[in-house]
Amino acid sequence: MARLEGKVALITGAAAGMGAEHARLFIEEGAKVILTDVDAAAGEALAAELGESALFLTHDVSDAESWAAVVEEGTRTFGPITVLVNNAGLSGPYAQTAELDDATFNRLVSVNQYGVFYGMRAVLPGMVEAGGGSIVNISSAAGMAHLPGTTNIAYTGSKFAVRGMTKTTAIEYGSRGVRVNSVHPGAILTPMARAINDPAELDRTAKSIPIGRFAEPREVSFPVLFLASDESSYVTGSELIVDGGRLAG
Ligand SMILES: NC(=O)c1ccc[n+]([C@@H]2O[C@H](COP(=O)([O-])OP(=O)(O)OC[C@H]3O[C@@H](n4cnc5c(N)ncnc54)[C@H](O)[C@@H]3O)[C@@H](O)[C@H]2O)c1
């Protein structure tokens, strides 16, 4: 049997990068998938390619008000949402703390941290009513340790927050059948990684990784699939690091 047969998954930031790959793999494994993103053109095109198991909705995860409508429309189309992948995220520029302006700080925190809170809050009542579910919050290797020279205090802080919020909700909802875990990707070749690294930087980073290279998005999709599926039925409140060994030292 397919690994996500009977599941309805909502994946945020699913028009590009890792979110798009998670959506592809989830559908291959039998799920119905609600893809959301601020990029409507790319999201609509991907959903059309994925066929009738996919529904695309334009949505900004940092907009608290609109979450209810997204959950309602997704549920009306496919039934109760039993998997949420909070994937949408922004990285922002490399900057030291005294150089980071308010607008950049607020935007990163509102998408990376508030967006994850809003998403969990919006789906939890329906998941409990449906008898349970799985929430996968995409943090970062930078949510385990600051990665010098790569990002900024808002990104690192918001990704640490995702890890902490994951544990709170996992403990609160464990007895009601909802599992909540965080995933911590390292260096993954997506539009985000290409936007913040020039080719020489990509090469330097690759050399610093024990496995010696960046990952392809699908190498993160399989760990996310495991956490979304019933194969991880006893895994909650945990951190799955997918970084080619970068944090092992
Ligand atoms: N690429 C990496 O190396 C890496 C490493 C660690 C963690 N991550 C995390 O993984 C997740 C996915 O990263 P990626 O590399 O695939 O990114 P990406 O930039 O390639 O794709 C992110 C998608 O999210 C969408 N998005 C941005 N803001 C949004 C918002 N407010 N609401 C809804 N959608 C929004 C974008 O339009 C885009 O389609 C992010 O949370 C990121 O922080 C990435």
Ligand as a Chemical Component Dictionary entry (heavy atoms), coordinates in Angstrom:
data_LIG
# 
_chem_comp.id                   LIG 
_chem_comp.type                 NON-POLYMER 
_chem_comp.pdbx_formal_charge   0 
_chem_comp.three_letter_code    LIG 
# 
loop_
_chem_comp_atom.comp_id 
_chem_comp_atom.atom_id 
_chem_comp_atom.alt_atom_id 
_chem_comp_atom.type_symbol 
_chem_comp_atom.charge 
_chem_comp_atom.model_Cartn_x 
_chem_comp_atom.model_Cartn_y 
_chem_comp_atom.model_Cartn_z 
_chem_comp_atom.pdbx_ordinal 
LIG N1  N1  N 0  17.449 25.430 0.991  1  
LIG C1  C1  C 0  18.097 25.186 2.105  2  
LIG O1  O1  O 0  19.299 24.925 2.068  3  
LIG C2  C2  C 0  17.386 25.179 3.438  4  
LIG C3  C3  C 0  18.124 24.804 4.562  5  
LIG C4  C4  C 0  17.505 24.746 5.795  6  
LIG C5  C5  C 0  16.157 25.038 5.915  7  
LIG N2  N2  N 1  15.454 25.415 4.819  8  
LIG C6  C6  C 0  14.029 25.700 5.031  9  
LIG O2  O2  O 0  13.258 24.844 4.217  10 
LIG C7  C7  C 0  12.058 25.512 3.823  11 
LIG C8  C8  C 0  11.931 25.493 2.295  12 
LIG O3  O3  O 0  13.088 26.127 1.780  13 
LIG P1  P1  P 0  13.439 26.152 0.223  14 
LIG O4  O4  O 0  14.904 26.165 0.146  15 
LIG O5  O5  O -1 12.655 25.120 -0.500 16 
LIG O6  O6  O 0  12.898 27.624 -0.124 17 
LIG P2  P2  P 0  12.531 28.285 -1.534 18 
LIG O7  O7  O 0  12.768 29.748 -1.359 19 
LIG O8  O8  O 0  13.221 27.574 -2.620 20 
LIG O9  O9  O 0  10.960 28.013 -1.616 21 
LIG C9  C9  C 0  10.128 28.533 -0.602 22 
LIG C10 C10 C 0  8.717  28.690 -1.113 23 
LIG O10 O10 O 0  7.984  29.353 -0.062 24 
LIG C11 C11 C 0  7.206  30.375 -0.624 25 
LIG N3  N3  N 0  6.942  31.422 0.358  26 
LIG C12 C12 C 0  7.777  32.401 0.773  27 
LIG N4  N4  N 0  7.148  33.188 1.661  28 
LIG C13 C13 C 0  5.897  32.670 1.824  29 
LIG C14 C14 C 0  4.788  33.038 2.620  30 
LIG N5  N5  N 0  4.821  34.115 3.411  31 
LIG N6  N6  N 0  3.659  32.277 2.562  32 
LIG C15 C15 C 0  3.600  31.198 1.729  33 
LIG N7  N7  N 0  4.629  30.820 0.936  34 
LIG C16 C16 C 0  5.756  31.553 0.988  35 
LIG C17 C17 C 0  8.027  30.881 -1.812 36 
LIG O11 O11 O 0  7.193  31.562 -2.754 37 
LIG C18 C18 C 0  8.602  29.575 -2.353 38 
LIG O12 O12 O 0  7.738  28.976 -3.299 39 
LIG C19 C19 C 0  12.138 26.916 4.416  40 
LIG O13 O13 O 0  11.423 26.949 5.642  41 
LIG C20 C20 C 0  13.615 27.099 4.655  42 
LIG O14 O14 O 0  13.886 28.028 5.689  43 
LIG C21 C21 C 0  16.046 25.511 3.591  44 
# 
loop_
_chem_comp_bond.comp_id 
_chem_comp_bond.atom_id_1 
_chem_comp_bond.atom_id_2 
_chem_comp_bond.value_order 
_chem_comp_bond.pdbx_ordinal 
LIG N1  C1  SING 1  
LIG C1  O1  DOUB 2  
LIG C1  C2  SING 3  
LIG C2  C3  SING 4  
LIG C2  C21 DOUB 5  
LIG C3  C4  DOUB 6  
LIG C4  C5  SING 7  
LIG C5  N2  DOUB 8  
LIG N2  C6  SING 9  
LIG N2  C21 SING 10 
LIG C6  O2  SING 11 
LIG C6  C20 SING 12 
LIG O2  C7  SING 13 
LIG C7  C8  SING 14 
LIG C7  C19 SING 15 
LIG C8  O3  SING 16 
LIG O3  P1  SING 17 
LIG P1  O4  DOUB 18 
LIG P1  O5  SING 19 
LIG P1  O6  SING 20 
LIG O6  P2  SING 21 
LIG P2  O7  DOUB 22 
LIG P2  O8  SING 23 
LIG P2  O9  SING 24 
LIG O9  C9  SING 25 
LIG C9  C10 SING 26 
LIG C10 O10 SING 27 
LIG C10 C18 SING 28 
LIG O10 C11 SING 29 
LIG C11 N3  SING 30 
LIG C11 C17 SING 31 
LIG N3  C12 SING 32 
LIG N3  C16 SING 33 
LIG C12 N4  DOUB 34 
LIG N4  C13 SING 35 
LIG C13 C14 SING 36 
LIG C13 C16 DOUB 37 
LIG C14 N5  SING 38 
LIG C14 N6  DOUB 39 
LIG N6  C15 SING 40 
LIG C15 N7  DOUB 41 
LIG N7  C16 SING 42 
LIG C17 O11 SING 43 
LIG C17 C18 SING 44 
LIG C18 O12 SING 45 
LIG C19 O13 SING 46 
LIG C19 C20 SING 47 
LIG C20 O14 SING 48 
# 
